[in-house]
């Protein structure tokens, strides 16, 4: 999102009807199957209408409005070359590409080449790397392609990404791929709403849980009583009520308004790609949605993950993986039956799904599998442990408690406004793994005084001497909270978040035991090649992902982007960034221009990623080599979080 649009929010249509600016032909549900491979010259066999594949070194891209109908109601999309998703851009490593982008909209626009390492002025972030593209004007992007793999591109202006402005990028390597396959398909996931994104955002600001229809009911209460007993159920409910939080708060925007698309196709009829028995099929999964994290599986087929965020990894076989907004995963499957297989991507909150079929015959469509039960947040997702919860008199500074009425002692829970000696909260969270601890405190002024001296820098630049001798498995530095995290911008802080590497995430943690499905975690990912920069980091930046859910305000270290100073990096330095998630939402964090080298415990084979998801109540660390001068965006890729949970990174 452009800086000028984050600091001073503007509607993309500025009050004018977008229907007056339709510039190209109808684009309905469009398939992006690449048939028998971009690097192979066999014919394309993807079914349904197929997006245009643009190859070569020079490209003309026209941004315009387009009528679409995914739900039975006509709406207007923002498209590139008249299609949704946008055309597949097929490049070759080592080539210089030239992309002439023409803006036929009524408002400014832009294109960001997600995950592509390029000069700052080609990155496509208005107000930061360039001025944006004015209505009726053009901009020429020109850069050399220095990588290969699966990537994507999208608007970085306003909410245009939500309305259809996104497409795949496939880059052929100079050398042969380290794995074999006979067919190659893009599987691009996205979310569509007939409601204008400005209205969705305004609704969230007024009522953050408006789209959540999975809240607890009286039936759930009786079910909990049967399972846990009255006393335990009372304690659990009392705690969540005291915190004014919901354990069903998994996604901000849900299937209530979203239709989930696979290659531009709704679940009915879905996308379809063909295979012949015995073939190896490469599926390039791209999550191009605005707000939806997907859990992907192909029942009956094991997936061998061979690339993450465009980078080849040591192959790992899984049955399921979570793909955060903006992430990409390449997998290879080997269908061995003369039947169709479902390509199934259910939303993280289980309010809907995107669907497709891998089929040996055009007339055979896979059966849609049942969705998993809706997940429920537990104390692990807030950084709380059973041991801590069972300790009488436990202090809990860390949750915004303003506005609550005083409560008496209720089934072991005590709360006193003036002296807050603690809460006793013996409880269980069923199958959840309880690790870490969390604290709550009402006296914000006291906490600000206690923490002020510990946080002299907004973004937690650690002293170099503290880093000496520390090798490769993430940050061991204690978690500190800056004074800016105590106030109306923040309603939750986790004091001892656990490392998120081994955590598959809410809703996936017990799938091996429940369904015999192995789920990918970040700990499974190892780069196929040796780490290029094996220096120890010189310093550490610790960033807290913060927010106030009730007010729908998002920030880093409690400071929204409009009030934040840039993060400064010295050209050539090696540093560690530790992200701490102090919220109950899963956040995909994207660093432009620089690789995020995830610390998985294998210093010699650190995987490179451009987007990293941070689970609630968890922390993730990665190493960064500041090898690209310029101004870079750094933000949560959930579109309605981005305005606040955003930083500018300056490498000089």
N, C-alpha and C positions, 0 to 999 in steps of 0.2 A: 504494500500500500504506500502511495506516495507520501512523503513527509508533510507536504502542504495539506494533504487530505487527512492525515492523522492529527496534526496540531489544530487544524480548523476544519472540522468535518463538513463535507459537501455531498449532497445527493448527486448521483451520476447523471440524472436527467435534468437537474437544476430547474425542476418545475415544469419542464416541457414534456409532452407525450413522446415516448420513444417511438411510437408507431409512425410518427411523421418522418422518421429517419431510416426506414427500412431500405437496405441497399442491395440485398441479394436474395436468392431463391430459397424456398422452403428447405429446412434441414430437420428431418425427424430423427428417429433413433438410428445411429450410424455405427456399424461394426468396424473394428480396426484390425481384424485378423490380417496377419502378414503372410499367410499361407505357408509355402514351403521355404521361407527364409529370405531375409533381406540379403544375406551373404550367399544365397543359393539361387540359382536361376530357374527353379521349377515354378510352375504356375501357382497363382494364389487360389486357395480353395476355401477361404472364409465365406461364411454364409451371410445373408441379408445384405442390406446396402452397406457399402464399404467406403471408408474414408479415403480420400485421396492421399497417396504417398508421394511426397515431393523429394526428389533426389537431385544431387549435383552440388554445385557450389554457389549458385545465385538463386535467390528466392524472392518472390513478391507475395507479401501477406497483406490482405485487406481486412481491416477491422470494421464490422458493421453490425446492424441490428437484424434479427431474423425471427419470424414467427415460428413457433414450435408448439407441439401438442403431445405431451407425455401422459396426461391424466384424463383426457377428455375435455379439457379446457385449454383454449388457445392462450398462449403467453408469448412474451418477446424475450429472445435470448440475445446475448452479445457474442458474436462469433468471429472466427477468422476464416476467410475465404468461403463463407456461407455454410460452414459445417460445424456440428457439435457432436463429439469433440472436434477440435481443429485438426487440420491435416497432419499426418505423420511426417516429420522432417527426418530424412535419411542422409546422414553425413558420413564422412570417412576421416578417421584419425590422420592428422597431419595436414589436411586441407585448410585453406583459408575460405571461410564462408562469408557471403555478403547477403544480408537480408534487408530488403527495402520494405518498411512497414508503413502502410497508409492508413490514417485514422479518418474514417467516415462517420464517426460518432458525433453527438452534439456536445461531448465533453472531452476533456483530456484523456489520454490512454497511454499504455506502455506495454512492453513485453519483457519479462524476466526469464532468463534461460536457467532454469533451476538445476543447480549442481554443476553447472559448467564453469570451469576455471578460466577466467578471461580478464581483460583490463577493466578497471572500475567503471570507466565511462561507457562500457558496453553492457553493464549488468542490468540496466533497465529499471532502476528504482527512482521514481520522480522525486525531485527535491534533494536527492542524496548523490546519485551517480550521474544524473542528467536532469534536464528541465521537464521531461515528459514530452508527449506528442500532442500538439494542439489540434482541435477539430479542423479537418480539411488539410492538414499538413502531413509530412512524411518524415521518417527518420531512418538513416542507414546504419544498421549494425554490421560491423566488420571485425572479425577476429579469427585467429587460428585455432583449430580444434586440436587440443593436446591430450585427449583422453578418448576412451571408448566405453561402450556399454549402453544401458537404458537410463534415459533421463526424461525430462518433460519441460514444457514452457507454459507460462500463464501471465495474465495481466497482473500488474502490481499497482493498479490504480482503483481507488474506490472499492466497490463490491463486484467489479466486473468478472472476477474469477468465479463467483457464485452463480453468475448468470450464463456461464458456458464458455468463457474464454480460457481454454486450456487444451493442450495437445501433447502427443508423445514426441520424443527425440530418440532416434536409434543411431548409434555411431559404430561403424565397423572398425575393428582393430587392424593395425598394420600387420600384425602377426596372426597366425592361426589361433582360433579359440582353443582353450585347454580342455574342452569337452565336446562330445559329439551330439548331434541332433539332426533330424530330418525335416522337421517343421518348426515354424517360428511364429508365435502369435503375441501381439500386444493384448493385455487384459487391463484396460483402463477403468478404474472405479471412480464414481463421482456421485454427488447428491444434487437433486434438483427440487426447487420449490416454485410453485406458481405464485407464491407471495413474494412481493418485491423485498430484496434483502434489507433495504432501509427500514421497512416495516417490521421485519423479523428482529433487527437490532433494537428498534425502538420498543418493541414488546419485551425483549429481554431486559432492557433497562428498567422497565416498569414492574415486571414480574418475571424473575429469572427462571422460575420453574414452570412457566406457562406451557411449554411444549412437553413436559414430563407427565405422561399418563400412567406411569408405573409406580405411583406413590402407594404407601401402605393403605390397606382397607381393613374393615372390621374382621373380614375373613382371615387376613394375615395375622391379626392380633390373636384370634382364637387358635390359629395354627401354631403360632409361637408358644402359646400357653400349653398346648398339648405336647409340644416337643421339648420345651425348656422348663415348664412349670410357671406358676403365677409370679413367684418372687423374682426369678431371673428375668422374666419378660418385663416386669415392672421396672426393674433396675435398668435394663437395656433401653427401654422407651424413655424413661425419665432422663437418662443421660443425653440422648439425641435431642429431646425436647429442650433441655436446659441450654444446649449449644445452638438451638435454632437451626439445626442442620438435618438433612435427610440422608439415610443410608441407601436411598435409591437415586441419588443425584449423580448419574453416570455420564449423561450427555446433555448439553444445553439445548440443542436442536435435534429433534427426533423424527421418526417415521410418521408422526402426526402431520407434519407439513412436508417432509422430504419424500421423494421418490428416488430410490437408489438405482443407479444406472451402471451397466457394464458395457463398455464400448458404445455408449449412447443408447443402449437398449434397456427398456424397463424389464422387470422380472417376467412379465408376460408380454411377449413370447420369450424374451431373453436373447442373449448372444449365442452363436453357435460356431464352432470350428471343427473341421474334419480331420480324421487321422486314418491311417491304415494300420491294421494289427501288426504289432512288433516294432512300430516306429517310435523313436524318441521325439518327444514334443517339447519345445522350449516355450514357456509362458513367461512373458515379461509383465509382471504386475506393477501397476503404477497407481498410487492413491492420489487422485487429482481432486478430491472432494474439498469442500470449504470447511466442513466441521465434523466429518464422520471418520472415526477410526473403525477399521474393519478387521474381523477375524476370518481367515480364509482357510478352506479345506476342500478337498476333492474326495468324497467318500469312495473307498475302494481303491484309491491310488495313493501311493506314497510319493511325496515330492522331495526331490533332491535340490536343495537350495545351492546355487552355484555363484550367485552374485548378490550383493547388497548395495543399494545406492550406486549402481553402475560399476562397482569394483568387484573383481573376481575374488571369491573366497574358497577356502578348502570345503569341498562338497560336504553337506550335512543333510541327512535324511530325516524328514519330519512328516507328521500328518496334518499339522495345522500351524499357522503363524499369524501374528498380529502385525498389521501394516498401518503405521501412523500416517496422518495426513502428510503428503509430500514425500514419503519414503517410496523406494522401489525395491522389489525383489525379483530375481530371475530364478525360475525353477525348471527342472526337467522331469517329465513324467513319462512312463512307459506303459501305455494301455495294452493289456494282454487279453482283452475279451472283445467279442463282437457285440458290444453294447455301449450305450451312451453313459458318460460320467458327468455328474453335476459339478460345475465350478461354482462354489457357493461362498459368498462373502457376506456374513451377517454383521450388522452394526454392533458396536461394543455394548450398547444398551439393549440389544435384541428387540428393537422396535421395527425392524425391517431388514431387507437383504437385497443384494444384487445377485443375479443368477445368469449362468450360461451353461452350455453343454459342449463337451468334447464327444464327437459322435463319429462312427464309421459310415454313417448313411445320412443323407440330408433329411430323410423322413423320420429319423429316430431322435427323440428329444429325451433328455434325462429327467428322472423324477426329482422334484424339489425335496430336499431333506428337511426334516423338522429343525426348527431353531432350538438352540440350547436355552435353558431357563435364564431369565433375566438375572444378572449378578446383583449382589447386595454388598455394599461397602461394610468393612469391618474395622476394628481398631488398628489392624496392620496398615490400613490405608490412611491412617491419621498419625502413624508413628507411635502407637500405644502398644504396650506389652502386657500380657497377663500378669507377669510378676509385679509390674508397677501398679496395675489396676487393683491388685489385691493388697497393696500396702496402705494401711490406715494413715490418714493425714497427708496424703499425697498432694503436693501443690501442683497446680496446672496452669502456669502462666503461658499463654500462647493462643488463647481463643478470645475473640472479641465478644464480650458478654454484656455490652452496654444495652440498656433498655429492658433488661429482664426484671421481673418481679422477684422479690426475695422468696426463697423456698425454704421450707423447714426440712428436718431430717426425714427423708423418704427412702425407706428400704436400704439403708446404708449409705445414702448420698447426703452429704452435708455441704451447705453453701452459706457463707457469710460475706456480705458485701464489703464491710469495712476492713476486716482483718483477714479474710479469706484464708483460714488456717488449713484448708484442704478439702478434698473430696475423697470419700471412700467409695470405690466403684468396683466391687467384685463382679466380674462378668465374663462371659464367654462369647466367642464369635464363631461357634461351630467349627467348620473345617478350616477356617482362616489361620494362617501362620501369624502368630503374634510376636512381633519383634519391635524393638525400639521403645521409645517412650515419648509422651507428649505432655505438655504442661499448659495450664490455663492460669491467667492472672488478670484481675480487673484493674489494678492500679497502674495505668499506663504511664503516668508521670514518674512513678518509682522505677519502672523498668527502663524508661528512657534515660534516667540518670545513671542507672547501673550499667547500661550498655554503651553509653556515649564514648567512654574512653577506649572501649574495645574496638570501635569501628570508626577509624579516622578517615576511611575512604568509602564512598558509597558502594563500591563494587569489590571490596574485600581483597585488595592487593596484599598477598601474604609476603612477609619479609623473606628475602632469599635465604637467609641462614636457617629458616625453619624447613626449607626444602632439601637441604643437603643430605645425601645418603639415602634418599627415599627412591625406591625403584618400583616401577610398573604395575601396581594393582590398585590404582585409584587413590584418592586423597584420604589421608588419615588425619587430616587436620580437624580439630573440633569444630562443631557447628556454632557459629555466632550469628546473632541477629542485630542488624543495624538499628539505630534509634528510629530511622524512618519506617521501620516495619511495625511500629506501635502507633496506631492511629486509625482513622476511618477508612484508609485504603486497604487494611488487612484485617481479616476476621479469623485467621488461623495461623499458627506457627508450630512447626515440628522441631523439637529440640534434638532428637537423636534418630534421624531418618536412617534407614538401612540401605545398603548398596542394592541398586535395582538390577544388576546384571543378571542374576539368576531368577528374577521374578518375571514369569510370563505375563502377569498382569491380572487385574480384576476380571473374574469370569472365566479364566483359563487355568487357574492354579492346580486344580485337581483332575484335569482331564486324562492324565495317564491312568489314574486309578479308576475313574468313573467310566471312561469310554475307550480306554486303551489307545488314546491318541497322544503321541508325543508332540509337544508344543515347542517351537523355536524360542530360545531366549538369546539375549545379546551375548551371554557367556559362551554360546555355541559358535559364535562367528569369529573366524580366524582368517586373516588376509592370506591369499594364496602365495604372495611374495613377501620377501623380507621388508621390514620397516625401513623406509628410506632414511629418515632422520631419527637416530637412536640416542640423541642427546637427552640427558636428564632435564626436566623443566627448570627454568631459572626462577620462576615465581608462579604464584597461583592466584587466580581470580575466582572467588566464590560468589555465585549469584543465586539469589532466592527467587523462585517463581511464586508470586504472591497475588492475592486478590481478596475482594469482598464480594461473595457470591450474591448476597441479598441485594446489594446495590449494583451488581454487575460491573465492577471495576477491576481491572487487571493491571498488573505492574511487575516490575522486577525490584527486589529489595524494598518494596512498598512505595516505589517512586514510579509514577506513570511516565511514559515516554515524553510527553510534552514538557515535563519538569526535569528530565534526566540529562546529565552530562555524558558526553561520549566516553566509551571505553578506549583508552589509549594503548596501543601496542607498538613496540619498537621493531622496525623492519629487521627481519632475520632472527628475532628471538624465539625461543621455545618456551611455551608456558602451558600450564594446566588450567583448565576451566572445570570447576565443580558446580553442577546445577543441583539445587536443593528444591524439591517440590513441597511447598508449604500449603498447598491447596488439596482439595479432594477430587480434582479433575486430572486426567492424563493430558500432558502437554507435549506436542511435537515441536522441538526447538531447532530452527534452521539458521546456520551461520553462512552468510554469503561470502564468496570469494576465497575462502580458506577451508581446508579439510578439517573435519573433527575426527581425530584418531582415537577411537573408543578404547579405553583401558580395560582389557578383558583378562589380564593376568598372563598374557603371552607377549612380552615386550618386543620380541623379534618379529611378530606377525600381527601387528595392531591393525584392525580393520578401519578403513577410511569411510566415513559417512558424511553426508551433507545435512542430514536431519536425524535427530535423536529424540526418541520419546522418553519422557520421565514420568514414571508411575506415581500416583499419589503417595505421599509419605515416604518417598524414596529419594536417593541421590544418585547421580551418574557423573563420572568424570571422564574427560578426554583431553588429549594433548593437541596443541595447535602450533604449527610453525607459521609465523607471520611473514610469509614470503611473497605477499602481493600488496604493494603500496596502494593507498586510496581509502575512500570512505565506503564502508560496507554495512549492510543491514544485518541485524541479528534479532530474531523474534520468534514468538510462538506462531505456528502456522495454522492454528485455528483462527479463521478469518475474523470472527467477532471478538477475539481476544487480542488481536494484533495491535490495535490502536494504543493499548496501554502496555502490553507485555512485549516491549520493543526497546532495543538500544541501537545506537550508531557506534560502529567500531571504526577507529581511525588508525591505520597502519602508516607510520612515517619514520 
